[in-house]
Amino acid sequence: MNLLPIPASGLPDGAVMPEHKLSIVIPMYNEADNVEPLLARIHQAMEGYSQPWEVVLVDDGSTDATPAEIRRLAAEYGPHVHAVELVRNYKQTAAMQAGLDAARGDVIATLDGDLQNDPFDIPRMVYR
């Protein structure tokens, strides 16, 4: 395997990102404490990203404050953060499908809502 060093931008030196719109889809269930740190981390990771992008947060019928947090942060972060609320818990596959249906990007990346995945991997994955 031939691994190249990846700079902070997430792209190899001299690399040009192909034109596209990126959607990051995140199904969430009872993740109220994770919504804000996750969005902050995504925004850090996408700083300087050269293409338009959006985040689609899907609440899968949470019984905690997740829906309120998603709505609050979508309003705070602006038009590139979208909220999808399911009326009950349909489980991860259905929540993911709802997010994919709402996504407007040509390229779609998914993350778990519990911070298991590193958003800084997204620019590298999209470039590949």
HELIX and SHEET records of a PDB file:
HELIX    1   1 ALA A   32  MET A   46  1                                  15    
HELIX    2   2 THR A   66  TYR A   77  1                                  12    
HELIX    3   3 GLN A   92  ALA A  102  1                                  11    
HELIX    4   4 ASP A  121  TYR A  127  1                                   7    
SHEET    1   A 4 VAL A  81  LEU A  86  0                                        
SHEET    2   A 4 TRP A  53  ASP A  60  1                                        
SHEET    3   A 4 LEU A  22  MET A  28  1                                        
SHEET    4   A 4 VAL A 107  THR A 110  1                                        
END                                                                             
